[in-house]
């Protein structure tokens, strides 16, 4: 269980570091959602 929690923490920090900010992560998620929406419309 500790290994799973540690892995989730490391993954979360890596994602946040890649986006630099929480705002950046929100923008990335929004862009991904738009791409999914566009592919569904086609």
Backbone as XML, in Angstrom:
<?xml version="1.0"?>
<chain id="A" units="angstrom">
  <residue number="1" name="UNK">
    <atom name="N" x="0.818" y="-1.190" z="0.000"/>
    <atom name="CA" x="0.000" y="0.000" z="0.000"/>
    <atom name="C" x="0.865" y="1.259" z="0.000"/>
  </residue>
  <residue number="2" name="UNK">
    <atom name="N" x="1.944" y="1.243" z="0.775"/>
    <atom name="CA" x="2.831" y="2.400" z="0.808"/>
    <atom name="C" x="3.469" y="2.640" z="-0.557"/>
  </residue>
  <residue number="3" name="UNK">
    <atom name="N" x="3.767" y="1.553" z="-1.256"/>
    <atom name="CA" x="4.373" y="1.671" z="-2.582"/>
    <atom name="C" x="3.413" y="2.340" z="-3.555"/>
  </residue>
  <residue number="4" name="UNK">
    <atom name="N" x="2.149" y="1.978" z="-3.490"/>
    <atom name="CA" x="1.131" y="2.563" z="-4.367"/>
    <atom name="C" x="0.978" y="4.055" z="-4.092"/>
  </residue>
  <residue number="5" name="UNK">
    <atom name="N" x="0.918" y="4.432" z="-2.838"/>
    <atom name="CA" x="0.781" y="5.846" z="-2.479"/>
    <atom name="C" x="2.010" y="6.627" z="-2.931"/>
  </residue>
  <residue number="6" name="UNK">
    <atom name="N" x="3.182" y="6.053" z="-2.738"/>
    <atom name="CA" x="4.412" y="6.713" z="-3.176"/>
    <atom name="C" x="4.425" y="6.903" z="-4.685"/>
  </residue>
  <residue number="7" name="UNK">
    <atom name="N" x="4.000" y="5.895" z="-5.408"/>
    <atom name="CA" x="3.956" y="5.978" z="-6.865"/>
    <atom name="C" x="2.982" y="7.059" z="-7.320"/>
  </residue>
  <residue number="8" name="UNK">
    <atom name="N" x="1.827" y="7.142" z="-6.695"/>
    <atom name="CA" x="0.850" y="8.176" z="-7.043"/>
    <atom name="C" x="1.393" y="9.574" z="-6.755"/>
  </residue>
  <residue number="9" name="UNK">
    <atom name="N" x="2.091" y="9.740" z="-5.643"/>
    <atom name="CA" x="2.680" y="11.040" z="-5.305"/>
    <atom name="C" x="3.738" y="11.450" z="-6.322"/>
  </residue>
  <residue number="10" name="UNK">
    <atom name="N" x="4.605" y="10.528" z="-6.666"/>
    <atom name="CA" x="5.660" y="10.828" z="-7.640"/>
    <atom name="C" x="5.052" y="11.185" z="-8.990"/>
  </residue>
  <residue number="11" name="UNK">
    <atom name="N" x="4.045" y="10.453" z="-9.405"/>
    <atom name="CA" x="3.384" y="10.729" z="-10.676"/>
    <atom name="C" x="2.729" y="12.102" z="-10.656"/>
  </residue>
  <residue number="12" name="UNK">
    <atom name="N" x="2.062" y="12.429" z="-9.568"/>
    <atom name="CA" x="1.415" y="13.741" z="-9.450"/>
    <atom name="C" x="2.439" y="14.864" z="-9.523"/>
  </residue>
  <residue number="13" name="UNK">
    <atom name="N" x="3.549" y="14.719" z="-8.806"/>
    <atom name="CA" x="4.581" y="15.752" z="-8.832"/>
    <atom name="C" x="5.187" y="15.881" z="-10.224"/>
  </residue>
  <residue number="14" name="UNK">
    <atom name="N" x="5.356" y="14.783" z="-10.915"/>
    <atom name="CA" x="5.917" y="14.826" z="-12.264"/>
    <atom name="C" x="4.980" y="15.560" z="-13.217"/>
  </residue>
  <residue number="15" name="UNK">
    <atom name="N" x="3.692" y="15.306" z="-13.087"/>
    <atom name="CA" x="2.721" y="15.998" z="-13.933"/>
    <atom name="C" x="2.707" y="17.489" z="-13.652"/>
  </residue>
  <residue number="16" name="UNK">
    <atom name="N" x="2.719" y="17.844" z="-12.374"/>
    <atom name="CA" x="2.713" y="19.263" z="-12.021"/>
    <atom name="C" x="3.998" y="19.953" z="-12.465"/>
  </residue>
  <residue number="17" name="UNK">
    <atom name="N" x="5.114" y="19.277" z="-12.357"/>
    <atom name="CA" x="6.387" y="19.863" z="-12.779"/>
    <atom name="C" x="6.415" y="20.058" z="-14.289"/>
  </residue>
  <residue number="18" name="UNK">
    <atom name="N" x="5.798" y="19.138" z="-15.014"/>
    <atom name="CA" x="5.745" y="19.253" z="-16.468"/>
    <atom name="C" x="4.913" y="20.431" z="-16.921"/>
  </residue>
  <residue number="19" name="UNK">
    <atom name="N" x="3.895" y="20.763" z="-16.170"/>
    <atom name="CA" x="3.024" y="21.882" z="-16.523"/>
    <atom name="C" x="3.473" y="23.184" z="-15.867"/>
  </residue>
  <residue number="20" name="UNK">
    <atom name="N" x="4.365" y="23.100" z="-14.905"/>
    <atom name="CA" x="4.898" y="24.227" z="-14.143"/>
    <atom name="C" x="3.905" y="24.794" z="-13.134"/>
  </residue>
  <residue number="21" name="UNK">
    <atom name="N" x="2.638" y="24.821" z="-13.447"/>
    <atom name="CA" x="1.644" y="25.353" z="-12.512"/>
    <atom name="C" x="0.360" y="24.563" z="-12.612"/>
  </residue>
  <residue number="22" name="UNK">
    <atom name="N" x="-0.486" y="24.730" z="-11.634"/>
    <atom name="CA" x="-1.805" y="24.089" z="-11.678"/>
    <atom name="C" x="-2.627" y="24.692" z="-12.808"/>
  </residue>
  <residue number="23" name="UNK">
    <atom name="N" x="-2.470" y="25.990" z="-13.037"/>
    <atom name="CA" x="-3.182" y="26.655" z="-14.136"/>
    <atom name="C" x="-2.782" y="26.033" z="-15.474"/>
  </residue>
  <residue number="24" name="UNK">
    <atom name="N" x="-1.499" y="25.776" z="-15.636"/>
    <atom name="CA" x="-1.020" y="25.149" z="-16.866"/>
    <atom name="C" x="-1.596" y="23.758" z="-17.045"/>
  </residue>
  <residue number="25" name="UNK">
    <atom name="N" x="-1.713" y="23.019" z="-15.933"/>
    <atom name="CA" x="-2.295" y="21.685" z="-16.007"/>
    <atom name="C" x="-3.763" y="21.780" z="-16.428"/>
  </residue>
  <residue number="26" name="UNK">
    <atom name="N" x="-4.466" y="22.772" z="-15.913"/>
    <atom name="CA" x="-5.863" y="22.969" z="-16.297"/>
    <atom name="C" x="-6.005" y="23.274" z="-17.772"/>
  </residue>
  <residue number="27" name="UNK">
    <atom name="N" x="-5.094" y="24.067" z="-18.285"/>
    <atom name="CA" x="-5.128" y="24.384" z="-19.708"/>
    <atom name="C" x="-4.831" y="23.154" z="-20.555"/>
  </residue>
  <residue number="28" name="UNK">
    <atom name="N" x="-3.903" y="22.330" z="-20.109"/>
    <atom name="CA" x="-3.589" y="21.091" z="-20.830"/>
    <atom name="C" x="-4.792" y="20.162" z="-20.859"/>
  </residue>
  <residue number="29" name="UNK">
    <atom name="N" x="-5.482" y="20.047" z="-19.714"/>
    <atom name="CA" x="-6.666" y="19.191" z="-19.660"/>
    <atom name="C" x="-7.776" y="19.740" z="-20.554"/>
  </residue>
  <residue number="30" name="UNK">
    <atom name="N" x="-7.903" y="21.061" z="-20.608"/>
    <atom name="CA" x="-8.923" y="21.662" z="-21.455"/>
    <atom name="C" x="-8.644" y="21.376" z="-22.929"/>
  </residue>
  <residue number="31" name="UNK">
    <atom name="N" x="-7.384" y="21.496" z="-23.331"/>
    <atom name="CA" x="-7.019" y="21.214" z="-24.719"/>
    <atom name="C" x="-7.278" y="19.751" z="-25.067"/>
  </residue>
  <residue number="32" name="UNK">
    <atom name="N" x="-6.967" y="18.854" z="-24.125"/>
    <atom name="CA" x="-7.216" y="17.429" z="-24.366"/>
    <atom name="C" x="-8.708" y="17.175" z="-24.510"/>
  </residue>
  <residue number="33" name="UNK">
    <atom name="N" x="-9.514" y="17.831" z="-23.677"/>
    <atom name="CA" x="-10.961" y="17.679" z="-23.768"/>
    <atom name="C" x="-11.501" y="18.187" z="-25.098"/>
  </residue>
  <residue number="34" name="UNK">
    <atom name="N" x="-10.956" y="19.294" z="-25.571"/>
    <atom name="CA" x="-11.395" y="19.837" z="-26.863"/>
    <atom name="C" x="-11.063" y="18.880" z="-28.003"/>
  </residue>
  <residue number="35" name="UNK">
    <atom name="N" x="-9.885" y="18.260" z="-27.951"/>
    <atom name="CA" x="-9.507" y="17.308" z="-28.997"/>
    <atom name="C" x="-10.427" y="16.097" z="-28.991"/>
  </residue>
  <residue number="36" name="UNK">
    <atom name="N" x="-10.768" y="15.617" z="-27.799"/>
    <atom name="CA" x="-11.680" y="14.478" z="-27.697"/>
    <atom name="C" x="-13.051" y="14.857" z="-28.233"/>
  </residue>
  <residue number="37" name="UNK">
    <atom name="N" x="-13.506" y="16.057" z="-27.866"/>
    <atom name="CA" x="-14.817" y="16.525" z="-28.340"/>
    <atom name="C" x="-14.850" y="16.637" z="-29.842"/>
  </residue>
  <residue number="38" name="UNK">
    <atom name="N" x="-13.778" y="17.174" z="-30.441"/>
    <atom name="CA" x="-13.721" y="17.306" z="-31.889"/>
    <atom name="C" x="-13.704" y="15.950" z="-32.570"/>
  </residue>
  <residue number="39" name="UNK">
    <atom name="N" x="-13.016" y="14.978" z="-32.004"/>
    <atom name="CA" x="-12.972" y="13.664" z="-32.638"/>
    <atom name="C" x="-14.307" y="12.957" z="-32.528"/>
  </residue>
  <residue number="40" name="UNK">
    <atom name="N" x="-15.075" y="13.233" z="-31.482"/>
    <atom name="CA" x="-16.392" y="12.632" z="-31.337"/>
    <atom name="C" x="-17.370" y="13.234" z="-32.344"/>
  </residue>
  <residue number="41" name="UNK">
    <atom name="N" x="-17.231" y="14.529" z="-32.620"/>
    <atom name="CA" x="-18.115" y="15.213" z="-33.560"/>
    <atom name="C" x="-17.928" y="14.699" z="-34.982"/>
  </residue>
  <residue number="42" name="UNK">
    <atom name="N" x="-16.708" y="14.227" z="-35.316"/>
    <atom name="CA" x="-16.428" y="13.756" z="-36.669"/>
    <atom name="C" x="-16.995" y="12.435" z="-36.888"/>
  </residue>
</chain>
